[in-house]
Amino acid sequence: MVLEKLFGKSVGGEESYIELDTSAAGAEGGKVPIFVDKLVDFADSDRIQKSLRNGSIVLVKIKPLKEKDMSELKRAIEKLRKTCVALNGDIAGIDEDWIILCPSFARIARD
């Protein structure tokens, strides 16, 4: 379900794509690492920030912290948002339980 929202319903069907310039990303061999991470505690935001600063796209499941402490979730997302702004990156919610963070060489397409 999350991947369908991310990539559209044409996954596996008629393809559309965007080429990313990964030369500034520090990506090995032109490949951009995509990490899937979980935000269980506010301290997890440090690990996610590190991945973003290293030029990775990060999908973050926020449901565990959302169920545990909403104010901590807001603090963690604000911290990640500030990091994205500082790096000229992008952040968006995919649905209630997921967010995506991108470094400066990628942008999130919004409908």
N, C-alpha and C positions, 0 to 999 in steps of 0.2 A: 504494500500500500504506500509506504513512504517513498519507495523508489519510483512508483508510478507517478506520484505527485512531483518528484524531482525531475524525472526524465520524460514525463508525459505518457500518454497511453500508447504511443507509437513504439514503445520498447519492444524490439523483436520484429516490428513491422517496418513500415516505410521510415527510413532514418532521416533525421535532421541533426546537424551538429554545428558546433562552434569550435574553431581552431583557437587554441590559446598560445600566446607567445610565452614559452617557458624559459627563455634565455635569461631573464632576470630572476627567475624563481630559484635558481640553484638546484634545479631538478636534474637528477642523473639521467643522461641519455634522452632528455626531452620528456620524461615521464613525471607527472605530478602525483605525489603521494596523496591519497585520500584516507584519512583516519576516521574510524567510528569510535566514539568515546562516550563515557557516561558521566553525568554530573550527579554524584551521590552526596557530595559534601562541598562546601565553599572552597576548600583547599584543592579540590580537583581542577579548579579554574586555572591554577598555575601550570599544570601539565598541559592543559588545552592551549593556553597562551604560548607555551614553548613550541608546540606543534605548529601553531599559526605563524609564529616568528621564523620558523625554519622553512616556511614556504609551502606548507601543507594545507589542503582543504580539509576541514574537520566537520563531520556530522556528529552532533552531540545529542544524546538522549537525556532530556531534562526531567522526565517523569519521577525518578527516584527522589530528587531533591524537592520537587514540586509537592509530592505527597508528604515529605518530611517537614519542610519549613519554607513557606512561601517567601518570607522576607529574606532568607538566605539565598533563595533562587534569584530574587530581584537583584540583590547585591552582586551575585556571581555573573549574571547576564550583563549588568551595567559595567562590571570590570572587563568582561570580554568585548563589549561594545566599544569601550574606550580604547582598547588595544587595536581593534579593527580600524577605528578612526585614525589612530596614530600611525598605522601602517598603510593607510589609504586602501584598506580592504573593505569587505562587505559582510554583513550579518543579516540573517532573516530567519523567521520562524517558518518551519515547513508545515507543521500542524501543532496541536496542543502539546505534544510530547517531544518534539525535535526542533533543533535549530541547526543552521549551517553557517560556517564561518569560512571566508575566502581571503587569501592574501591579495595584494594589490594587482596582480596580473589577471585576476578573474573577477567577474561581476555576476551577481545573481539576477537572472531575468525575472522581472515581476510582471504579472498580468495586469 
